[in-house]
Amino acid sequence: MDDPLVAITRYLVIKKLAGDVIAIMAVKEYLVDGLSPSTIGHKYNISKFRVRGYAQRIMDKARNHLVAQSIVKAIFPYILNIEPIVLKVRGRYICLKCDQQLTKARIEHHIRKKHKELVDQLVTQIAESVKRRRSESIV
Ligand SMILES: [Zn+2]
């Protein structure tokens, strides 16, 4: 199994490249800020089950609430800085990297398959920055 830091970073990097800011905010507000799924769901107009679903994907990778919380907290600012590569135009989605039109359901698959290098590069960058900051704070 993947390093939880790398696995969670990859999950959220793909969400941000896809332009899914709501999933990222939901995960952060649930795991880091401790808001309830129904509060978050109400705020972003999604179901509380969806909020739990996003958080569960993170928990599956971390296997521990405190680990999930500290990883999401550490990577959150870096994730927010990533520019989405998918643009929504009148209900359609266009990949800015390759000009391909996508359906909503295919966006993440497209990013994982066609832009793997970009994903890998961002994940490595973020994971290394977080590890560097962790080792500095111990000293
Ligand atoms: Zn593309």
Backbone and ligand atoms as CSV (ligand in chain L), in Angstrom:
chain,resi,resn,atom,element,x,y,z
A,1,MET,N,N,0.834,-1.210,0.000
A,1,MET,CA,C,0.000,0.000,0.000
A,1,MET,C,C,0.869,1.261,0.000
A,2,ASP,N,N,0.354,2.295,-0.667
A,2,ASP,CA,C,1.032,3.579,-0.770
A,2,ASP,C,C,1.234,4.236,0.590
A,3,ASP,N,N,2.262,5.038,0.688
A,3,ASP,CA,C,2.454,5.957,1.799
A,3,ASP,C,C,1.190,6.828,1.905
A,4,PRO,N,N,0.561,6.911,3.109
A,4,PRO,CA,C,-0.682,7.697,3.222
A,4,PRO,C,C,-0.522,9.154,2.762
A,5,LEU,N,N,0.624,9.747,3.040
A,5,LEU,CA,C,0.857,11.130,2.601
A,5,LEU,C,C,0.752,11.233,1.079
A,6,VAL,N,N,1.405,10.300,0.391
A,6,VAL,CA,C,1.402,10.318,-1.074
A,6,VAL,C,C,0.002,10.001,-1.607
A,7,ALA,N,N,-0.652,9.007,-1.022
A,7,ALA,CA,C,-1.969,8.576,-1.504
A,7,ALA,C,C,-3.017,9.678,-1.323
A,8,ILE,N,N,-3.002,10.346,-0.175
A,8,ILE,CA,C,-3.979,11.405,0.085
A,8,ILE,C,C,-3.672,12.628,-0.783
A,9,THR,N,N,-2.388,12.939,-0.922
A,9,THR,CA,C,-2.004,14.068,-1.782
A,9,THR,C,C,-2.471,13.816,-3.209
A,10,ARG,N,N,-2.266,12.601,-3.716
A,10,ARG,CA,C,-2.678,12.265,-5.078
A,10,ARG,C,C,-4.201,12.433,-5.245
A,11,TYR,N,N,-4.945,11.949,-4.273
A,11,TYR,CA,C,-6.409,12.042,-4.325
A,11,TYR,C,C,-6.857,13.504,-4.430
A,12,LEU,N,N,-6.261,14.371,-3.599
A,12,LEU,CA,C,-6.698,15.771,-3.582
A,12,LEU,C,C,-6.107,16.580,-4.752
A,13,VAL,N,N,-4.921,16.218,-5.213
A,13,VAL,CA,C,-4.337,16.879,-6.398
A,13,VAL,C,C,-5.253,16.664,-7.607
A,14,ILE,N,N,-5.720,15.429,-7.771
A,14,ILE,CA,C,-6.600,15.131,-8.916
A,14,ILE,C,C,-7.916,15.888,-8.785
A,15,LYS,N,N,-8.458,15.967,-7.576
A,15,LYS,CA,C,-9.692,16.743,-7.359
A,15,LYS,C,C,-9.492,18.212,-7.743
A,16,LYS,N,N,-8.344,18.777,-7.347
A,16,LYS,CA,C,-8.125,20.206,-7.635
A,16,LYS,C,C,-7.876,20.427,-9.125
A,17,LEU,N,N,-7.109,19.549,-9.771
A,17,LEU,CA,C,-6.892,19.674,-11.219
A,17,LEU,C,C,-8.230,19.592,-11.946
A,18,ALA,N,N,-9.142,18.785,-11.399
A,18,ALA,CA,C,-10.472,18.628,-11.993
A,18,ALA,C,C,-11.385,19.819,-11.673
A,19,GLY,N,N,-10.926,20.703,-10.810
A,19,GLY,CA,C,-11.735,21.878,-10.451
A,19,GLY,C,C,-12.768,21.593,-9.370
A,20,ASP,N,N,-12.624,20.458,-8.682
A,20,ASP,CA,C,-13.602,20.070,-7.662
A,20,ASP,C,C,-13.194,20.633,-6.290
A,21,VAL,N,N,-13.354,21.936,-6.135
A,21,VAL,CA,C,-12.942,22.601,-4.897
A,21,VAL,C,C,-13.830,22.169,-3.728
A,22,ILE,N,N,-15.098,21.875,-4.015
A,22,ILE,CA,C,-16.031,21.482,-2.955
A,22,ILE,C,C,-15.559,20.221,-2.229
A,23,ALA,N,N,-15.087,19.243,-2.975
A,23,ALA,CA,C,-14.610,18.006,-2.338
A,23,ALA,C,C,-13.453,18.314,-1.386
A,24,ILE,N,N,-12.576,19.204,-1.815
A,24,ILE,CA,C,-11.397,19.545,-1.012
A,24,ILE,C,C,-11.804,20.306,0.249
A,25,MET,N,N,-12.714,21.275,0.094
A,25,MET,CA,C,-13.186,22.038,1.253
A,25,MET,C,C,-13.937,21.122,2.224
A,26,ALA,N,N,-14.733,20.212,1.673
A,26,ALA,CA,C,-15.522,19.304,2.514
A,26,ALA,C,C,-14.603,18.425,3.364
A,27,VAL,N,N,-13.573,17.880,2.733
A,27,VAL,CA,C,-12.620,17.020,3.430
A,27,VAL,C,C,-11.900,17.796,4.538
A,28,LYS,N,N,-11.472,19.007,4.220
A,28,LYS,CA,C,-10.728,19.830,5.191
A,28,LYS,C,C,-11.639,20.241,6.349
A,29,GLU,N,N,-12.867,20.680,6.034
A,29,GLU,CA,C,-13.753,21.162,7.098
A,29,GLU,C,C,-14.228,20.018,8.000
A,30,TYR,N,N,-14.340,18.828,7.416
A,30,TYR,CA,C,-14.753,17.673,8.217
A,30,TYR,C,C,-13.594,17.152,9.074
A,31,LEU,N,N,-12.457,16.871,8.435
A,31,LEU,CA,C,-11.352,16.221,9.155
A,31,LEU,C,C,-10.509,17.176,9.995
A,32,VAL,N,N,-10.316,18.405,9.513
A,32,VAL,CA,C,-9.439,19.341,10.232
A,32,VAL,C,C,-10.243,20.262,11.149
A,33,ASP,N,N,-11.315,20.851,10.610
A,33,ASP,CA,C,-12.075,21.825,11.405
A,33,ASP,C,C,-13.129,21.163,12.296
A,34,GLY,N,N,-13.447,19.902,12.020
A,34,GLY,CA,C,-14.384,19.170,12.854
A,34,GLY,C,C,-15.853,19.552,12.679
A,35,LEU,N,N,-16.180,20.158,11.540
A,35,LEU,CA,C,-17.598,20.467,11.273
A,35,LEU,C,C,-18.353,19.178,10.960
A,36,SER,N,N,-19.681,19.208,11.178
A,36,SER,CA,C,-20.456,17.991,10.922
A,36,SER,C,C,-20.747,17.858,9.421
A,37,PRO,N,N,-20.921,16.607,8.957
A,37,PRO,CA,C,-21.236,16.398,7.538
A,37,PRO,C,C,-22.478,17.172,7.092
A,38,SER,N,N,-23.480,17.298,7.983
A,38,SER,CA,C,-24.688,18.006,7.539
A,38,SER,C,C,-24.446,19.516,7.424
A,39,THR,N,N,-23.629,20.075,8.316
A,39,THR,CA,C,-23.274,21.500,8.206
A,39,THR,C,C,-22.533,21.765,6.889
A,40,ILE,N,N,-21.573,20.908,6.606
A,40,ILE,CA,C,-20.765,21.073,5.390
A,40,ILE,C,C,-21.632,20.863,4.150
A,41,GLY,N,N,-22.461,19.827,4.196
A,41,GLY,CA,C,-23.341,19.537,3.072
A,41,GLY,C,C,-24.268,20.698,2.764
A,42,HIS,N,N,-24.799,21.290,3.831
A,42,HIS,CA,C,-25.700,22.431,3.669
A,42,HIS,C,C,-24.965,23.612,3.038
A,43,LYS,N,N,-23.753,23.858,3.509
A,43,LYS,CA,C,-22.950,24.988,3.034
A,43,LYS,C,C,-22.656,24.883,1.533
A,44,TYR,N,N,-22.335,23.677,1.065
A,44,TYR,CA,C,-21.928,23.511,-0.338
A,44,TYR,C,C,-23.009,22.878,-1.209
A,45,ASN,N,N,-24.192,22.706,-0.601
A,45,ASN,CA,C,-25.302,22.145,-1.353
A,45,ASN,C,C,-25.023,20.740,-1.900
A,46,ILE,N,N,-24.421,19.899,-1.058
A,46,ILE,CA,C,-24.238,18.485,-1.396
A,46,ILE,C,C,-24.787,17.671,-0.219
A,47,SER,N,N,-25.021,16.370,-0.428
A,47,SER,CA,C,-25.588,15.581,0.667
A,47,SER,C,C,-24.524,15.272,1.723
A,48,LYS,N,N,-24.981,15.032,2.949
A,48,LYS,CA,C,-24.026,14.690,4.011
A,48,LYS,C,C,-23.349,13.345,3.731
A,49,PHE,N,N,-24.035,12.501,2.951
A,49,PHE,CA,C,-23.456,11.197,2.597
A,49,PHE,C,C,-22.262,11.385,1.665
A,50,ARG,N,N,-22.381,12.389,0.798
A,50,ARG,CA,C,-21.289,12.707,-0.115
A,50,ARG,C,C,-20.082,13.205,0.693
A,51,VAL,N,N,-20.345,14.053,1.682
A,51,VAL,CA,C,-19.261,14.559,2.534
A,51,VAL,C,C,-18.568,13.375,3.212
A,52,ARG,N,N,-19.370,12.471,3.782
A,52,ARG,CA,C,-18.805,11.278,4.439
A,52,ARG,C,C,-18.022,10.424,3.450
A,53,GLY,N,N,-18.525,10.348,2.227
A,53,GLY,CA,C,-17.850,9.565,1.181
A,53,GLY,C,C,-16.458,10.106,0.880
A,54,TYR,N,N,-16.363,11.420,0.726
A,54,TYR,CA,C,-15.048,12.040,0.473
A,54,TYR,C,C,-14.103,11.751,1.633
A,55,ALA,N,N,-14.614,11.950,2.854
A,55,ALA,CA,C,-13.774,11.750,4.037
A,55,ALA,C,C,-13.360,10.284,4.162
A,56,GLN,N,N,-14.274,9.384,3.796
A,56,GLN,CA,C,-13.980,7.958,3.890
A,56,GLN,C,C,-12.827,7.565,2.956
A,57,ARG,N,N,-12.791,8.176,1.782
A,57,ARG,CA,C,-11.701,7.878,0.841
A,57,ARG,C,C,-10.351,8.260,1.462
A,58,ILE,N,N,-10.350,9.352,2.212
A,58,ILE,CA,C,-9.126,9.801,2.881
A,58,ILE,C,C,-8.787,8.840,4.027
A,59,MET,N,N,-9.832,8.474,4.811
A,59,MET,CA,C,-9.621,7.572,5.949
A,59,MET,C,C,-9.095,6.206,5.485
A,60,ASP,N,N,-9.575,5.729,4.346
A,60,ASP,CA,C,-9.102,4.440,3.813
A,60,ASP,C,C,-7.598,4.474,3.554
A,61,LYS,N,N,-7.114,5.650,3.170
A,61,LYS,CA,C,-5.693,5.776,2.848
A,61,LYS,C,C,-4.845,5.998,4.106
A,62,ALA,N,N,-5.443,6.633,5.117
A,62,ALA,CA,C,-4.680,6.961,6.328
A,62,ALA,C,C,-4.828,5.879,7.393
A,63,ARG,N,N,-5.980,5.200,7.401
A,63,ARG,CA,C,-6.316,4.150,8.380
A,63,ARG,C,C,-6.392,4.652,9.828
A,64,ASN,N,N,-6.404,5.964,10.006
A,64,ASN,CA,C,-6.362,6.517,11.363
A,64,ASN,C,C,-6.780,7.976,11.270
A,65,HIS,N,N,-7.695,8.390,12.134
A,65,HIS,CA,C,-8.247,9.745,12.025
A,65,HIS,C,C,-7.196,10.833,12.229
A,66,LEU,N,N,-6.315,10.634,13.220
A,66,LEU,CA,C,-5.303,11.666,13.510
A,66,LEU,C,C,-4.299,11.816,12.378
A,67,VAL,N,N,-3.944,10.678,11.765
A,67,VAL,CA,C,-3.022,10.709,10.627
A,67,VAL,C,C,-3.683,11.454,9.466
A,68,ALA,N,N,-4.940,11.120,9.198
A,68,ALA,CA,C,-5.691,11.778,8.114
A,68,ALA,C,C,-5.753,13.280,8.367
A,69,GLN,N,N,-6.072,13.640,9.597
A,69,GLN,CA,C,-6.208,15.046,9.961
A,69,GLN,C,C,-4.890,15.806,9.762
A,70,SER,N,N,-3.783,15.238,10.219
A,70,SER,CA,C,-2.517,15.969,10.123
A,70,SER,C,C,-2.047,16.060,8.669
A,71,ILE,N,N,-2.313,15.033,7.883
A,71,ILE,CA,C,-1.908,15.086,6.470
A,71,ILE,C,C,-2.732,16.127,5.716
A,72,VAL,N,N,-4.043,16.102,5.895
A,72,VAL,CA,C,-4.904,17.059,5.176
A,72,VAL,C,C,-4.544,18.488,5.573
A,73,LYS,N,N,-4.298,18.691,6.861
A,73,LYS,CA,C,-3.928,20.024,7.346
A,73,LYS,C,C,-2.623,20.508,6.696
A,74,ALA,N,N,-1.651,19.608,6.594
A,74,ALA,CA,C,-0.346,19.982,6.044
A,74,ALA,C,C,-0.387,20.244,4.537
A,75,ILE,N,N,-1.156,19.463,3.800
A,75,ILE,CA,C,-1.121,19.609,2.335
A,75,ILE,C,C,-2.147,20.619,1.818
A,76,PHE,N,N,-3.129,20.983,2.639
A,76,PHE,CA,C,-4.226,21.832,2.194
A,76,PHE,C,C,-3.781,23.131,1.481
A,77,PRO,N,N,-2.829,23.917,2.066
A,77,PRO,CA,C,-2.422,25.153,1.379
A,77,PRO,C,C,-1.809,24.884,-0.002
A,78,TYR,N,N,-1.060,23.801,-0.119
A,78,TYR,CA,C,-0.441,23.472,-1.416
A,78,TYR,C,C,-1.514,23.071,-2.429
A,79,ILE,N,N,-2.484,22.297,-1.973
A,79,ILE,CA,C,-3.562,21.843,-2.864
A,79,ILE,C,C,-4.342,23.043,-3.393
A,80,LEU,N,N,-4.632,23.997,-2.506
A,80,LEU,CA,C,-5.408,25.176,-2.921
A,80,LEU,C,C,-4.696,25.984,-3.995
A,81,ASN,N,N,-3.366,25.941,-3.991
A,81,ASN,CA,C,-2.577,26.702,-4.972
A,81,ASN,C,C,-2.554,26.104,-6.369
A,82,ILE,N,N,-3.000,24.878,-6.522
A,82,ILE,CA,C,-2.955,24.222,-7.836
A,82,ILE,C,C,-4.050,24.794,-8.738
A,83,GLU,N,N,-3.681,25.139,-9.938
A,83,GLU,CA,C,-4.654,25.637,-10.909
A,83,GLU,C,C,-5.379,24.460,-11.565
A,84,PRO,N,N,-6.698,24.501,-11.619
A,84,PRO,CA,C,-7.427,23.440,-12.328
A,84,PRO,C,C,-7.046,23.411,-13.813
A,85,ILE,N,N,-7.075,22.238,-14.423
A,85,ILE,CA,C,-6.806,22.147,-15.860
A,85,ILE,C,C,-8.089,21.880,-16.636
A,86,VAL,N,N,-9.205,21.751,-15.912
A,86,VAL,CA,C,-10.483,21.503,-16.584
A,86,VAL,C,C,-11.366,22.734,-16.389
A,87,LEU,N,N,-11.920,23.203,-17.500
A,87,LEU,CA,C,-12.753,24.391,-17.479
A,87,LEU,C,C,-14.187,24.001,-17.828
A,88,LYS,N,N,-15.120,24.546,-17.038
A,88,LYS,CA,C,-16.530,24.276,-17.330
A,88,LYS,C,C,-17.076,25.431,-18.168
A,89,VAL,N,N,-17.560,25.105,-19.346
A,89,VAL,CA,C,-18.116,26.118,-20.227
A,89,VAL,C,C,-19.516,25.698,-20.648
A,90,ARG,N,N,-20.503,26.442,-20.238
A,90,ARG,CA,C,-21.907,26.149,-20.552
A,90,ARG,C,C,-22.241,24.654,-20.380
A,91,GLY,N,N,-21.942,24.152,-19.191
A,91,GLY,CA,C,-22.308,22.771,-18.894
A,91,GLY,C,C,-21.408,21.717,-19.519
A,92,ARG,N,N,-20.401,22.158,-20.292
A,92,ARG,CA,C,-19.459,21.190,-20.845
A,92,ARG,C,C,-18.095,21.390,-20.204
A,93,TYR,N,N,-17.295,20.351,-20.256
A,93,TYR,CA,C,-15.985,20.405,-19.617
A,93,TYR,C,C,-14.909,20.255,-20.675
A,94,ILE,N,N,-13.913,21.145,-20.605
A,94,ILE,CA,C,-12.822,21.110,-21.574
A,94,ILE,C,C,-11.499,21.003,-20.825
A,95,CYS,N,N,-10.644,20.075,-21.267
A,95,CYS,CA,C,-9.311,19.956,-20.687
A,95,CYS,C,C,-8.418,20.993,-21.347
A,96,LEU,N,N,-7.866,21.899,-20.546
A,96,LEU,CA,C,-7.044,22.978,-21.084
A,96,LEU,C,C,-5.686,22.471,-21.556
A,97,LYS,N,N,-5.277,21.298,-21.094
A,97,LYS,CA,C,-3.974,20.743,-21.483
A,97,LYS,C,C,-4.014,20.130,-22.873
A,98,CYS,N,N,-5.130,19.525,-23.243
A,98,CYS,CA,C,-5.163,18.828,-24.532
A,98,CYS,C,C,-6.402,19.173,-25.352
A,99,ASP,N,N,-7.166,20.156,-24.871
A,99,ASP,CA,C,-8.312,20.658,-25.632
A,99,ASP,C,C,-9.412,19.620,-25.865
A,100,GLN,N,N,-9.410,18.573,-25.073
A,100,GLN,CA,C,-10.419,17.529,-25.260
A,100,GLN,C,C,-11.683,17.861,-24.479
A,101,GLN,N,N,-12.840,17.592,-25.074
A,101,GLN,CA,C,-14.101,17.750,-24.342
A,101,GLN,C,C,-14.369,16.505,-23.515
A,102,LEU,N,N,-14.837,16.738,-22.276
A,102,LEU,CA,C,-15.027,15.617,-21.359
A,102,LEU,C,C,-16.422,15.661,-20.768
A,103,THR,N,N,-16.929,14.493,-20.395
A,103,THR,CA,C,-18.140,14.477,-19.583
A,103,THR,C,C,-17.694,14.545,-18.124
A,104,LYS,N,N,-18.603,14.989,-17.264
A,104,LYS,CA,C,-18.259,15.150,-15.850
A,104,LYS,C,C,-17.708,13.847,-15.261
A,105,ALA,N,N,-18.338,12.748,-15.629
A,105,ALA,CA,C,-17.960,11.452,-15.069
A,105,ALA,C,C,-16.556,10.996,-15.495
A,106,ARG,N,N,-16.052,11.554,-16.600
A,106,ARG,CA,C,-14.757,11.097,-17.125
A,106,ARG,C,C,-13.583,11.992,-16.733
A,107,ILE,N,N,-13.863,13.110,-16.074
A,107,ILE,CA,C,-12.809,14.098,-15.825
A,107,ILE,C,C,-11.619,13.504,-15.057
A,108,GLU,N,N,-11.918,12.881,-13.919
A,108,GLU,CA,C,-10.809,12.389,-13.090
A,108,GLU,C,C,-10.048,11.261,-13.785
A,109,HIS,N,N,-10.786,10.414,-14.472
A,109,HIS,CA,C,-10.160,9.332,-15.232
A,109,HIS,C,C,-9.215,9.913,-16.286
A,110,HIS,N,N,-9.687,10.925,-16.991
A,110,HIS,CA,C,-8.887,11.594,-18.018
A,110,HIS,C,C,-7.581,12.145,-17.416
A,111,ILE,N,N,-7.697,12.842,-16.299
A,111,ILE,CA,C,-6.515,13.445,-15.664
A,111,ILE,C,C,-5.522,12.364,-15.246
A,112,ARG,N,N,-6.061,11.281,-14.627
A,112,ARG,CA,C,-5.186,10.188,-14.185
A,112,ARG,C,C,-4.456,9.521,-15.337
A,113,LYS,N,N,-5.157,9.328,-16.456
A,113,LYS,CA,C,-4.571,8.599,-17.584
A,113,LYS,C,C,-3.709,9.489,-18.473
A,114,LYS,N,N,-4.237,10.670,-18.843
A,114,LYS,CA,C,-3.570,11.494,-19.862
A,114,LYS,C,C,-2.568,12.478,-19.276
A,115,HIS,N,N,-2.727,12.795,-18.026
A,115,HIS,CA,C,-1.837,13.804,-17.442
A,115,HIS,C,C,-1.154,13.275,-16.190
A,116,LYS,N,N,-0.789,12.009,-16.276
A,116,LYS,CA,C,-0.152,11.316,-15.167
A,116,LYS,C,C,1.147,12.014,-14.738
A,117,GLU,N,N,1.921,12.494,-15.734
A,117,GLU,CA,C,3.192,13.139,-15.402
A,117,GLU,C,C,2.983,14.387,-14.559
A,118,LEU,N,N,1.987,15.183,-14.950
A,118,LEU,CA,C,1.673,16.394,-14.192
A,118,LEU,C,C,1.239,16.029,-12.765
A,119,VAL,N,N,0.377,15.017,-12.654
A,119,VAL,CA,C,-0.095,14.579,-11.335
A,119,VAL,C,C,1.095,14.112,-10.489
A,120,ASP,N,N,1.931,13.254,-11.074
A,120,ASP,CA,C,3.088,12.722,-10.338
A,120,ASP,C,C,4.010,13.845,-9.871
A,121,GLN,N,N,4.218,14.811,-10.758
A,121,GLN,CA,C,5.117,15.923,-10.448
A,121,GLN,C,C,4.573,16.742,-9.267
A,122,LEU,N,N,3.288,17.058,-9.299
A,122,LEU,CA,C,2.677,17.841,-8.219
A,122,LEU,C,C,2.683,17.070,-6.903
A,123,VAL,N,N,2.360,15.765,-6.984
A,123,VAL,CA,C,2.312,14.939,-5.768
A,123,VAL,C,C,3.702,14.877,-5.127
A,124,THR,N,N,4.728,14.658,-5.947
A,124,THR,CA,C,6.098,14.581,-5.434
A,124,THR,C,C,6.509,15.900,-4.790
A,125,GLN,N,N,6.229,16.992,-5.501
A,125,GLN,CA,C,6.568,18.330,-4.982
A,125,GLN,C,C,5.936,18.579,-3.610
A,126,ILE,N,N,4.634,18.313,-3.518
A,126,ILE,CA,C,3.908,18.608,-2.283
A,126,ILE,C,C,4.371,17.684,-1.161
A,127,ALA,N,N,4.472,16.392,-1.452
A,127,ALA,CA,C,4.878,15.432,-0.418
A,127,ALA,C,C,6.274,15.778,0.108
A,128,GLU,N,N,7.166,16.196,-0.796
A,128,GLU,CA,C,8.521,16.529,-0.348
A,128,GLU,C,C,8.546,17.820,0.465
A,129,SER,N,N,7.747,18.798,0.077
A,129,SER,CA,C,7.681,20.045,0.859
A,129,SER,C,C,7.175,19.769,2.262
A,130,VAL,N,N,6.155,18.923,2.370
A,130,VAL,CA,C,5.585,18.604,3.685
A,130,VAL,C,C,6.599,17.845,4.537
A,131,LYS,N,N,7.292,16.883,3.924
A,131,LYS,CA,C,8.300,16.114,4.678
A,131,LYS,C,C,9.438,17.010,5.142
A,132,ARG,N,N,9.844,17.950,4.283
A,132,ARG,CA,C,10.925,18.869,4.628
A,132,ARG,C,C,10.487,19.730,5.825
A,133,ARG,N,N,9.264,20.245,5.776
A,133,ARG,CA,C,8.780,21.090,6.866
A,133,ARG,C,C,8.650,20.313,8.168
A,134,ARG,N,N,8.227,19.040,8.048
A,134,ARG,CA,C,8.129,18.182,9.239
A,134,ARG,C,C,9.492,17.997,9.880
A,135,SER,N,N,10.524,17.710,9.074
A,135,SER,CA,C,11.845,17.431,9.641
A,135,SER,C,C,12.432,18.713,10.231
A,136,GLU,N,N,12.116,19.858,9.640
A,136,GLU,CA,C,12.595,21.131,10.193
A,136,GLU,C,C,11.952,21.425,11.537
A,137,SER,N,N,10.648,21.099,11.646
A,137,SER,CA,C,9.960,21.432,12.891
A,137,SER,C,C,10.380,20.536,14.054
A,138,ILE,N,N,10.928,19.359,13.745
A,138,ILE,CA,C,11.426,18.460,14.804
A,138,ILE,C,C,12.713,19.034,15.387
A,139,VAL,N,N,13.571,19.594,14.493
A,139,VAL,CA,C,14.825,20.223,14.925
A,139,VAL,C,C,14.558,21.591,15.504
L,1,ZN,ZN,ZN,-6.364,16.519,-21.161
